[in-house]
Structure formats: structure tokens, C-alpha cells
Amino acid sequence: MSKKSIQVPYKDVTTNFSQNMKQIGSIIHQNNHNNQFITQTEMSKALTRTHYTASPSQPVCVTTPSFLKPKIHDIMISYSHDDNDLCFKVYKRLLEHGFRIWIDKENMHGQQMNAMADAIESTHFVLLCMSESYMKSEYCEHEAKYAKQCKCTLIPLIMTKGFHPTGWLGFLTVDRKYINFTKYEFDEAISMLLDEIEMYRSVREQNWFKAQ
């Protein structure tokens, strides 16, 4: 996907870089506090106030970082329909926290898999609801691997007692923290999941600002 750049006339750019970077950080912090991702409009306004050295006769090109670009969904839930009850419990609780969530409620197959691909391309986080059924499902495997390819942040959840991922699923999640919904009380596991989401958000923001 190509980057979208904002052309900013030099005369409209102020000179206080430090102050305006703090303003950008404040916008991001407020959005995270509300469990919402910063919009491109908000980011663009903040960036246009940030100084970049340029000739007065040349426009300044400000590129919005990819992780701050708005998407349709915050989270996609990838799961096996054998694990409906617990997965939908997680889904409903995350809705209560204000997340925009995509979940397949109709057991899509065939041509409707295009809708699944669109959902993956339009989300920041993908929750992998892992179980034996999930690991054996060809459709779940395709979802998880495509999410990885699309550079979504994968968060693996263990949904059945005693399950440990092996094969393709173990390989895909080897560097991830597993949130075990069978080991902890539901509310505690949800709290761990929310902390994990917040941690990944913060890391992406910090990495971007360090690179500037």
C-alpha cells in the first residue's frame, strides 16, 4: 500500500519542533486512553505545525506513519466455530471497552472469504483464538498466515484447557505471549489482553518517534 503524503506550504509551518512533537504525543495518548486510534486528520493537523528545514520556495512533504492511519476495525477475532461460546464472550467484553471489532458470525467460506481478507487488511490487531479445532482448520490457518503477511499485530489466546500450539500455529506464534483463558479467571484474562494491546500500541508509537 502506498504512503499518503500531505503537502504543507513552507509559510504555514511553524518553527517549534519540540513543542509540536509533544502536542502529537498528547493527541496519541488521549486516543489510546479512549481505546481509539488517532485519525489521519488529527495527525495531519499536528504535523503541519511541526518545523522541517526547507527552502521557502519548496513545499514540505509530511508522511503520516502507517500505524497511525485510520482503519475500519481495531481488532479482528480469528476463531474456530467449535469455540463459539468463549470467543463471543471475549468479543462482547471488548465491545464494552469501545473497540471496533470484526468477527465472522456466519461461518464464511468460498467466495465470501474475500470479506475475511478485507477484514484482515482493515484491522490493526488479530486475536488468534487457539484450540485443537483452530489448529486443524484450513480456513483458520489461512486467516492467521494472511494476517501475518499483512503485518497485523497477532495476539494468541488459548481457548481450551491443556492446549499448546504446534506445527504452523506454533511457528507463527513462537515469539508471542499467550493469554490463557483457561488458566485465569475471565476478567483477569481480559485485563491481560487489554494490557497486551496497550503495550503493542505504545511500542509502535515509541519506535516511530525514535526514528524521527
C-alpha positions, 0 to 999 in steps of 0.5 A: 500500500502506498504512503499518503503524503500531505503537502504543507506550504513552507509559510504555514509551518511553524518553527517549534519542533519540540513543542509540536512533537509533544502536542502529537504525543498528547493527541496519541495518548488521549486516543489510546486512553479512549481505546481509539486510534488517532485519525489521519486528520488529527495527525495531519493537523499536528504535523503541519505545525511541526518545523522541517528545514526547507527552502521557502520556495519548496513545499514540505512533504509530511508522511503520516506513519502507517500505524497511525492511519485510520482503519475500519476495525481495531481488532479482528477475532480469528476463531474456530466455530467449535469455540463459539461460546468463549470467543463471543464472550471475549468479543462482547467484553471488548465491545464494552471497552469501545473497540471496533471489532470484526468477527465472522458470525456466519461461518464464511467460506468460498467466495465470501472469504474475500470479506475475511481478507478485507477484514484482515487488511482493515484491522490493526490487531488479530486475536488468534483464538487457539484450540485443537479445532483452530489448529486443524482448520484450513480456513483458520490457518489461512486467516492467521498466515494472511494476517501475518503477511499483512503485518497485523499485530497477532495476539494468541489466546488459548481457548481450551484447557491443556492446549499448546500450539504446534506445527504452523500455529506454533511457528507463527506464534513462537515469539508471542505471549499467550493469554490463557483463558483457561488458566485465569479467571475471565476478567483477569484474562481480559485485563491481560489482553487489554494490557497486551494491546496497550503495550503493542500500541505504545511500542509502535508509537515509541519506535516511530518517534525514535526514528524521527 
